[in-house]
Amino acid sequence: MKLGFPRSLWVIAACLGSFLVATAQSSEHDQNLSACRNGWGSCDHSVLTPLEAHRLALADHQRNVVDCRNGWQACDRSKLTPEEAGALAVFAHQHNYFDCMNGWDECDRSKLTPREVTAVAAAEHRRNISNCEYAELPCDQSNLTQSEADAVASARRQRNLSNCAEGLSSCDHSTLTSSEGVTVAAAEHQRNVWDCMEGWGPCNRSGLTNTEESSVAAAEHRRNLSLCQAGAESCDYSTLTAPEASQLALVERQRNYTACVKGYGYCDRSLLTPSEASTVPSEPKPVPAKHE
């Protein structure tokens, strides 16, 4: 009986030691596997299992394919399969053609087919026409045909007319014809009338006709009445007519009475008539402060 207990402890200690060693080895193995997956220099391929080595090789190969597709320096074309190399060549050609069609610096014209060169030249010509129409760079007027140059001039004139009519800063009044000047002046006048009617900043009252001035004054009066009815601080009571002032006072009296009856909102009891005051609950008496 005396020898059984120490022997049991020895067995337990041995098992625990084996477990700790196995755990430490497993942790080291996992760290090495992680280093290999990330391509770190501390990776030791010799301790990998066959399955781990196989999966790692597949991951490395796929990463190389992605590097080649993205044109990164890490790409090693010698490691591609014939099928992957062919797909990469197709992708690279299409990508270069797309760059050339859009006029990007990455374009390599030497890799284009004759038909693609023709298509790229046509795209460049269309892009030049568009740049000239919108006065953007680069614009080469010498590459335009006479009909294209006429169309560009007409487009620019129409755009300038539209800019002037809309009051944009890009408007160039000096290029307007007499009839265009009349059209722009009418648009500017109408825009000023609208600004005055809406009470907006750039209103020029001196440019209004008598009829327009009357309409603007009526709109201002309606706006002020609406502000007064809403209790806005910008209300100008002095501009209200006698009937408007009476109606506004009636509305305020009703609001005040409702506030006093319900106990919500500002209540001025001095404005209540005797009959109204009789229906309003008494004000609660203030509770005196307690003195210790």
C-alpha positions in Angstrom: 0.0 0.0 0.0 2.8 2.4 0.8 4.5 1.9 -2.7 1.2 2.3 -4.8 0.7 6.0 -4.1 4.2 7.2 -5.2 4.0 5.0 -8.3 0.7 6.6 -9.3 2.2 10.0 -8.9 5.1 9.0 -11.2 2.7 7.8 -13.9 0.7 11.0 -13.7 3.9 13.1 -13.9 5.2 11.2 -16.9 1.9 11.6 -18.7 1.8 15.3 -17.9 5.3 15.7 -19.1 4.6 13.9 -22.4 1.5 16.1 -22.9 3.5 19.3 -22.3 6.2 18.2 -24.7 3.6 17.3 -27.4 1.8 20.6 -26.8 5.1 22.6 -27.2 6.0 20.6 -30.3 2.5 21.3 -31.7 2.8 25.0 -31.0 6.2 25.1 -32.7 4.9 23.2 -35.7 1.9 25.6 -36.0 4.2 28.6 -35.9 6.4 27.1 -38.6 3.4 26.3 -40.8 2.2 29.9 -40.4 5.7 31.2 -41.3 5.6 29.1 -44.5 2.1 30.3 -45.4 3.3 33.9 -45.1 6.5 33.3 -47.0 8.8 34.2 -44.1 12.4 33.3 -44.0 12.0 31.3 -40.8 9.9 28.7 -42.6 11.4 25.1 -42.4 9.9 23.0 -45.2 11.6 19.9 -43.9 9.3 19.6 -40.9 6.1 19.9 -42.9 3.8 16.9 -43.4 3.3 15.8 -47.1 -0.3 17.2 -47.0 0.9 20.5 -45.6 3.7 20.8 -48.2 1.2 20.0 -51.0 -1.3 22.6 -49.8 1.4 25.2 -49.3 2.7 24.6 -52.8 -0.8 25.1 -54.2 -1.2 28.3 -52.2 2.2 29.6 -53.4 1.3 28.8 -57.0 -2.0 30.6 -56.8 -0.4 33.6 -55.3 2.1 33.7 -58.1 -0.8 33.6 -60.6 -2.4 36.6 -58.9 0.9 38.4 -58.9 1.3 37.9 -62.6 -2.3 39.0 -63.3 -1.7 42.2 -61.4 1.7 42.8 -63.1 3.5 42.8 -59.7 7.3 42.4 -59.5 6.9 39.1 -57.5 5.5 37.4 -60.6 7.5 34.4 -61.8 6.2 33.5 -65.3 8.4 30.4 -65.4 6.2 28.8 -62.7 3.0 29.2 -64.7 1.4 26.3 -66.5 0.9 26.6 -70.3 -2.8 27.2 -69.8 -2.1 29.9 -67.1 0.5 31.5 -69.3 -2.0 31.6 -72.2 -4.7 33.1 -70.1 -2.3 35.7 -68.8 -1.3 36.7 -72.3 -5.0 37.1 -73.3 -5.6 39.2 -70.1 -2.6 41.4 -70.6 -3.5 42.1 -74.3 -7.1 43.0 -73.4 -5.9 45.2 -70.6 -3.4 47.0 -72.8 -6.1 47.5 -75.5 -8.4 49.0 -72.9 -5.7 51.4 -71.7 -5.0 52.5 -75.3 -8.7 53.0 -76.0 -9.0 55.3 -73.0 -5.9 57.2 -73.7 -4.0 56.2 -70.6 -0.3 56.4 -70.2 0.1 52.6 -69.6 -0.8 52.0 -73.3 1.8 50.1 -75.4 0.8 50.6 -79.0 3.5 48.2 -80.2 1.4 45.3 -78.9 -1.8 46.2 -80.7 -3.0 44.5 -83.9 -3.5 46.6 -87.0 -7.3 46.7 -86.5 -6.8 47.7 -82.9 -4.5 50.5 -83.9 -7.3 51.8 -86.2 -9.9 51.6 -83.4 -7.6 53.4 -80.9 -7.0 56.2 -83.5 -10.7 56.6 -84.0 -11.2 56.7 -80.2 -8.5 59.4 -79.9 -10.2 61.4 -82.6 -13.6 61.3 -80.9 -11.9 62.2 -77.6 -10.2 65.2 -79.2 -13.6 66.4 -80.7 -15.2 66.2 -77.2 -12.3 68.0 -75.6 -12.5 70.8 -78.1 -16.3 71.1 -77.6 -15.9 71.5 -73.9 -12.8 73.6 -74.1 -10.8 71.0 -72.3 -7.2 69.9 -72.8 -5.8 68.4 -74.9 -7.6 69.8 -77.8 -5.9 69.9 -81.2 -8.0 72.0 -83.6 -5.7 71.1 -86.5 -7.0 67.5 -86.4 -10.6 68.5 -86.9 -12.3 68.4 -90.3 -14.1 71.6 -91.4 -17.5 70.1 -90.5 -16.2 69.0 -87.2 -14.7 72.4 -86.5 -18.1 74.0 -87.4 -19.9 71.6 -85.1 -17.5 72.3 -82.2 -17.9 76.1 -82.7 -21.7 75.7 -82.7 -21.6 73.5 -79.5 -19.4 76.0 -77.7 -21.7 78.9 -78.7 -24.8 77.0 -77.5 -23.1 76.1 -74.2 -22.1 79.7 -73.6 -25.6 80.9 -74.3 -27.0 78.3 -71.8 -24.4 79.4 -69.2 -25.3 83.0 -69.7 -29.0 82.4 -69.5 -28.5 80.4 -66.2 -26.3 83.2 -64.8 -23.2 81.0 -64.5 -19.8 82.6 -63.9 -18.4 80.8 -67.0 -20.7 83.0 -69.3 -18.8 85.1 -71.8 -21.1 88.0 -72.8 -18.6 89.2 -75.4 -19.3 86.3 -77.7 -23.1 86.7 -77.7 -24.9 87.8 -80.8 -27.5 90.6 -80.6 -30.4 88.1 -80.6 -28.6 86.0 -78.0 -28.0 89.1 -75.9 -31.7 89.8 -75.9 -32.5 86.2 -74.9 -30.0 86.3 -72.0 -31.3 89.7 -70.8 -34.8 88.3 -70.7 -33.6 85.3 -68.7 -31.7 87.5 -66.3 -34.8 89.7 -65.8 -37.0 86.7 -65.1 -34.5 85.2 -62.7 -34.4 88.6 -60.8 -38.2 88.6 -60.6 -38.2 85.1 -59.2 -35.6 86.1 -56.6 -37.6 89.1 -55.5 -40.8 87.1 -55.3 -39.1 84.5 -53.1 -37.3 87.0 -51.0 -33.9 85.8 -52.0 -30.7 87.9 -51.6 -29.7 88.9 -55.2 -33.1 90.7 -55.8 -32.7 94.0 -57.6 -35.9 96.0 -57.0 -34.9 98.8 -59.4 -35.1 96.4 -62.3 -38.8 95.5 -61.8 -41.7 96.9 -63.7 -44.6 98.5 -61.8 -46.7 95.4 -62.1 -43.8 93.1 -61.0 -43.1 95.5 -58.1 -46.8 95.2 -57.0 -46.6 91.4 -57.2 -43.3 91.3 -55.2 -44.8 93.6 -52.5 -47.9 91.4 -52.2 -45.6 88.3 -51.9 -43.6 90.0 -49.1 -46.8 90.9 -47.3 -48.0 87.3 -47.4 -44.7 86.1 -46.1 -44.7 88.5 -43.2 -48.3 87.6 -42.3 -47.3 83.9 -42.3 -44.3 84.7 -40.0 -46.6 86.7 -37.6 -49.1 83.9 -37.5 -46.3 81.5 -36.6 -45.0 83.7 -33.9 -41.6 84.2 -35.6 -39.3 86.9 -34.2 -38.9 88.4 -37.7 -42.6 89.3 -37.9 -43.1 93.0 -38.7 -46.5 93.9 -37.0 -46.3 97.4 -38.4 -47.1 96.2 -42.0 -50.2 94.3 -41.0 -53.6 95.7 -42.1 -56.2 96.4 -39.4 -58.2 93.3 -40.2 -55.0 91.2 -40.2 -54.0 92.6 -36.8 -57.4 91.9 -35.4 -57.5 88.4 -36.7 -54.0 87.8 -35.4 -55.0 89.1 -31.9 -58.0 86.8 -31.9 -55.8 83.8 -32.7 -53.3 84.8 -30.0 -56.1 85.2 -27.4 -57.4 81.8 -28.2 -53.9 80.3 -28.0 -53.4 82.0 -24.6 -56.7 80.8 -23.3 -56.0 77.2 -24.3 -52.6 77.3 -22.7 -54.1 78.6 -19.4 -56.9 76.0 -19.4 -54.6 73.0 -20.2 -51.6 74.1 -18.3 -49.3 73.8 -21.3 -47.4 76.6 -23.0 -47.2 80.3 -22.0 -50.2 81.6 -20.2 -50.8 85.3 -19.6 -53.8 85.5 -17.2 -54.0 89.3 -17.6 -55.3 88.8 -21.1 -58.2 86.6 -20.0 -61.7 88.0 -19.9 -63.7 87.6 -16.6 -65.7 84.7 -18.2 -62.5 83.0 -19.5 -60.8 83.5 -16.1 -63.7 81.7 -14.3 -63.0 78.6 -16.3 -59.3 78.5 -15.8 -58.0 76.5 -12.8 -56.4 78.5 -10.0 -52.6 78.8 -10.0 -51.0 76.5 -7.4 -49.6 78.4 -4.4 -45.9 78.2 -4.1 -44.6 75.8 -1.4 -42.7 77.7 1.2 -39.1 76.7 1.6 -38.3 74.7 4.8 -35.7 76.2 7.1 -33.6 73.9 9.2 
